[in-house]
Amino acid sequence: MVVLNDFFLDRIVKIQDISRLYELISKKSQLGGSIRGIPQTDLKGGNATNIAYALARLGAPVSLITVSDRTSSHILQDTFSEFQNATLFLSDGKPGRTVSLEFSNKGHVVNIMLSDIGDNENFGPEKLGQKEQSAIQNADAIIVANWASNERGTDLSKFVFEKSTKSLHFLDPADMQSRSGEFKEAVSDLASNLDSLCLNENECNILLKQFGLGGISGNDETKRLVSRLSEKASVAIDLHTSFGAFWSNGKEVEFVKSFPTEVKFVTGAGDVWDAANILGYLGGLEPKERLLFANAASSLYVGNSNGMPPTMQEVLSLATAGI
C-alpha cells in the first residue's frame, strides 16, 4: 500500500476548562507571562503519516510518500524503524506543524487544530520520482489523504490513480470547508478512478450541502443521506461518526454502531479508522464486517491515552467480541 502525502509535527494540548483558559489568556494578554499546568504531548502527525503508521501497526506493508526537512526526517525514520515492511519516500521541504486543542463539549471530546501547512500545500505529481512511481504502480492500494491542505490535491490524485490501474483507490479529503465547491468538482473528476471516499461527520455534512442534501441526524436519516450522496457523487462512501460507521454504493447501505468506549484521545482517530477500513477492503470483508473491524480499531485508539494505534490481534479480539 502507498499513502500520500502529508506529514505534520503535532502538539496535542489538553484543556480541562476552556472558559477558565479564556479568562487566563485575557488576563495574560495585558502584560504577557506563562499559563502553567496545561498537559501537552508532541507526536508525529498528518493524515497520510498517521494512516501509514496505523497500517504498519496492523502488520501491513506500507510506503509513505511525503515531505520533510533534515530534522523531521529523523523523526519519521525513527518512528517507522520498528517496522520491516515500511518504506519512506521523503521529498526535501518544510513539514507541516499543528497545535491540536482537545477539550470537552457537552461530554464529548473534540479537537480544534491550528495548522501551518508547510510544503504539504503544493505537493504535485512532479514530486514523484521513478522510485515513487514504481511503488505506486505495484501497490495493492493507493490512499491520498488531506486533499484539503494540498492545493495540488486533485492533480496528485489523478496522476497516482491513473498510474495504478490495478490498485484500490481511496481518498480522504480532511476538512475541506474552505474549498468545498472545488472539492465537489474534484470528486466528479476522480469518481471513475475512486473506490472509496472516506469522510468524517463534518466532512460529510460539507459535501452533502454542496449536493443540495440535508445534514446527517440519526441512524435512519444518515443511511438515507449517505446513499443519496453516493448516488449523486457516483462513488462509494465510507463515513465514520462518533455513534457509528456507514457505507453505501448508492444502491445498498450499511450501518454498524460504535463500540462503547471511554474517550481519552481523539486526534488521529479517523486515520486509524481509515487504515483498518482499507485493510478490510483488501481482505475482502463484507461491508458490515469491514465497518465493525474499523470501528474496533478506532475504539481501541481513542481509549488509549497515549494515542497508540492498535495491533491486528487487539483489533481482532475486540471485533470478534462485538459480533
Residue pairs with C-beta under 8 A, 6 or more apart in sequence:
1 55
1 60
1 61
1 62
1 63
1 139
1 140
1 141
1 142
1 143
1 278
1 282
2 62
2 63
2 64
2 65
2 135
2 136
2 139
2 141
2 142
2 143
2 160
2 164
3 48
3 49
3 51
3 52
3 55
3 62
3 63
3 64
3 65
3 143
3 145
4 48
4 64
4 65
4 66
4 123
4 142
4 143
4 144
4 145
4 156
4 160
5 48
5 65
5 66
5 67
5 120
5 123
5 127
5 144
5 145
5 146
5 150
5 156
6 46
6 47
6 48
6 49
6 66
6 67
6 96
6 120
6 123
6 145
6 146
6 149
6 150
7 44
7 45
7 46
7 48
7 49
7 64
7 66
7 67
7 68
7 72
7 76
7 95
7 96
7 120
8 44
8 45
8 46
8 49
8 95
8 96
8 97
8 98
8 115
8 118
8 120
9 42
9 44
9 45
9 72
9 75
9 95
9 96
9 97
9 98
10 42
10 43
10 44
10 45
10 46
10 97
10 98
10 99
10 100
10 267
11 40
11 41
11 42
11 43
11 97
11 98
11 99
11 100
12 40
12 41
12 42
12 43
12 100
12 102
12 265
12 267
12 307
13 38
13 39
13 40
13 99
13 100
13 101
13 102
14 38
14 39
14 40
14 41
14 102
14 103
15 21
15 38
15 101
15 102
15 103
16 103
18 103
21 35
21 38
24 35
25 35
28 34
28 35
41 307
43 267
43 268
43 307
44 50
44 53
44 75
44 76
44 79
45 96
45 98
45 100
45 267
45 268
46 66
46 95
46 96
46 120
46 145
46 146
47 145
47 146
47 172
47 174
47 270
47 271
48 64
48 65
48 66
48 143
48 144
48 145
48 146
49 64
49 66
49 76
50 268
50 271
50 272
51 143
51 145
51 172
51 271
51 274
51 275
51 278
52 62
52 63
52 64
52 80
52 86
53 79
53 80
53 309
54 271
54 272
54 274
54 275
54 276
54 297
54 301
54 309
55 62
55 275
55 278
55 279
56 62
56 80
56 83
56 85
56 86
57 308
57 309
57 310
57 311
58 275
58 276
58 279
58 297
58 309
58 310
58 311
58 312
58 315
59 85
59 311
59 312
60 85
60 275
60 279
61 85
61 86
62 83
62 85
62 86
62 87
63 86
63 87
63 88
63 89
63 135
63 139
64 76
64 80
64 86
64 87
64 88
64 89
65 89
65 91
65 127
65 128
65 132
65 135
66 76
66 88
66 89
66 90
66 91
66 95
66 120
67 90
67 91
67 92
67 93
67 94
67 95
67 118
67 119
67 120
67 123
67 127
68 75
68 76
68 90
68 91
68 92
68 93
68 95
69 92
69 93
69 94
69 95
72 95
73 90
76 88
76 90
77 88
80 86
80 88
87 135
89 131
89 132
89 135
91 119
91 123
91 127
93 118
93 119
94 118
94 119
95 118
95 119
95 120
96 115
96 116
96 117
96 118
96 120
96 149
97 115
97 116
97 118
98 113
98 114
98 115
98 116
99 113
99 114
99 115
100 111
100 112
100 113
100 114
100 267
101 111
101 112
101 113
101 114
102 109
102 110
102 111
102 265
102 266
102 267
103 109
103 110
103 111
104 110
108 242
108 263
109 263
109 264
109 266
109 302
110 266
111 266
111 267
113 267
115 149
117 149
120 146
120 149
120 150
121 149
121 150
121 151
122 150
122 151
122 152
123 150
123 152
123 156
124 152
124 155
124 156
124 159
125 152
125 155
125 156
125 159
125 160
128 136
128 159
128 160
133 163
136 142
136 160
136 163
136 164
136 167
137 163
137 164
139 164
139 167
140 167
140 168
140 282
141 167
141 168
141 169
141 170
141 278
141 281
141 282
142 160
142 161
142 164
142 167
142 168
142 169
142 170
143 170
143 171
143 172
143 274
143 278
144 153
144 156
144 157
144 160
144 161
144 169
144 170
144 171
144 172
145 171
145 172
145 174
145 271
145 274
146 153
146 172
146 173
146 174
147 153
147 154
147 157
147 171
147 172
147 173
147 174
147 176
147 183
147 186
148 173
148 174
148 175
148 176
148 177
148 178
148 179
148 183
149 174
150 156
153 173
153 186
154 182
154 186
154 189
154 190
157 171
157 186
157 190
158 189
158 190
158 193
161 169
161 190
161 193
161 194
162 193
168 195
168 196
168 278
168 281
168 282
169 193
169 194
169 195
169 196
170 194
170 195
170 196
170 198
170 274
170 278
170 281
171 190
171 194
171 196
171 197
171 198
172 198
172 199
172 270
172 271
172 274
173 183
173 197
173 199
173 203
174 203
175 202
175 203
175 206
176 182
176 183
176 203
176 206
176 207
177 202
177 206
180 206
180 207
180 209
180 210
181 210
183 206
183 207
183 210
184 207
184 210
184 211
187 194
187 197
187 207
187 233
187 235
188 233
188 234
190 235
191 233
191 234
191 235
192 234
194 235
195 235
195 236
195 281
196 235
196 236
196 237
196 238
196 277
196 278
196 281
197 233
197 235
197 236
197 237
197 238
198 238
198 240
198 270
198 274
198 277
199 207
199 237
199 238
199 239
199 240
200 239
200 240
200 241
200 270
201 216
201 239
201 240
201 241
201 242
204 216
204 226
204 229
204 237
204 239
205 215
205 216
207 229
207 233
208 214
208 215
208 216
208 225
208 229
209 215
211 228
211 229
211 232
211 233
213 225
213 228
213 229
213 232
214 221
214 225
215 225
216 222
216 225
216 226
216 239
216 241
219 243
219 244
219 255
219 257
222 239
222 241
222 246
222 255
223 246
223 248
223 253
223 255
224 253
226 237
226 239
226 246
226 247
226 248
226 253
227 248
227 250
227 251
227 252
227 253
229 237
229 248
230 236
230 237
230 248
230 249
230 250
231 250
231 251
234 250
236 247
236 248
236 249
236 250
237 246
237 247
237 248
238 245
238 246
238 247
238 277
238 291
239 245
239 246
239 247
240 270
240 273
240 277
240 294
240 295
240 298
241 258
242 258
243 257
243 258
244 255
244 256
244 257
244 258
244 291
244 295
245 255
245 256
245 258
245 273
245 277
245 291
245 294
245 295
246 253
246 254
246 255
246 291
247 253
247 254
247 287
247 290
247 291
248 254
252 287
254 287
254 288
254 291
255 291
256 288
256 291
256 292
256 295
257 295
258 295
258 298
258 299
259 295
259 296
259 299
259 318
259 322
261 299
261 302
261 303
262 303
263 302
263 303
264 302
264 303
264 304
264 305
265 301
265 302
265 303
265 304
265 305
265 306
265 307
266 302
267 307
268 301
268 307
269 298
269 301
269 302
270 298
272 297
272 298
272 301
272 309
272 310
273 294
273 295
273 297
273 298
274 294
275 297
275 309
276 293
276 294
276 296
276 297
276 298
276 315
277 290
277 291
277 293
277 294
279 293
280 289
280 290
280 291
280 293
280 294
281 290
283 290
285 293
292 319
292 322
292 323
293 315
293 319
295 319
295 322
296 310
296 315
296 318
296 319
296 322
297 309
297 310
297 315
299 318
300 310
300 314
300 315
300 318
301 307
301 308
301 309
301 310
304 310
